[in-house]
Structures are given as structure tokens and as C-alpha cells.
């Protein structure tokens, strides 16, 4: 049963104070058929190039959440319908994009949770530049590979361990 992020915050004041639980700034729009999702995090840091995103989504997701630090670029999309379908087929729980997506109708048809800054019709570069499994800083929080992400309609939480109430 997914946890409600507001309840998690109410029940974990000490974890918030000591930084073990962080809330991302409310800058993301909700896409995909899963408005609520959670899982261990895999990270990728890129800029206007989604080759490494595809590489990660080709792996079995095992319920993980891919956090894409796209530098907040609004000049092209880092995720489209084909990659969202790949993520769904490979068992990813969700994707958070600090950047844009495209093919919104296709993404909304996928049984996966997606958060992104906005949509954009232009596709990204294909040079393979970036880093996988590194700490990223997005929406006011530092996020490390292996931490946990919980998302619902109230927001997105990052924690050092899996959360309970």
C-alpha cells in the first residue's frame, strides 16, 4: 500500500530535521497512469541528451525510480513515449525528469509514474554525454543513487531508507 506523503511528513518530523527525509520543491507536473509510486532511486545526470536514459531504462527496473537531472532545460524533451513504454515493460515504478518530456498522450497511457517540469516537442541530442549513478541536486534537494523516492499528488519525498508510517 503506497504511503501518503503528507502523512509521512507528519509522522517523521525528526527525519526531516536531520535531513534523512527531504521534500522536493513543488515544480513537477504529473504524468503517466500511476499518480502514486515509490521505489529505490537510480540517478542520471545529463544535459539535452538522453542516450544514458535509454541505457538505464533498458535494464530491469525491479521497481526502481529513475531520477533524471536534465539541468532543468526547457529546450528539448528527455523522455518520450517509447522510453516510457520501455520503462513500463522493464518494471520501473516511475521516472522524475528535471527537464521536459514529449509524447504526453503516449506517456499518459503507460502504467508508470512520471513527473516532469513540462512538455516540449523537440527531441534531445544523441551523443551519450553524462553520468550514471551519481548524486544530483534538483528541486532543492540532493538525491543519491540508492535512496528512496515516494511520490503522490501532494509531492515527492526523498529518504535515505524505505519509509513507513
Secondary structure, DSSP 4 states (H G I P E B T S, - for coil): -PPPHHHHHHH-HHHHHTTSEEE--S-PEEESS-SSEEEEEEEEE-SSB-HHHHHHHTS--TT-EEEEE-TT--SSEEE-HHHHHHHHHTT--EEEEEEEE--HHHHHTSSSEEEEEEE-SSBPB-S--SEES--EEETTEEE-TT-EEEEETTEEEEESS----
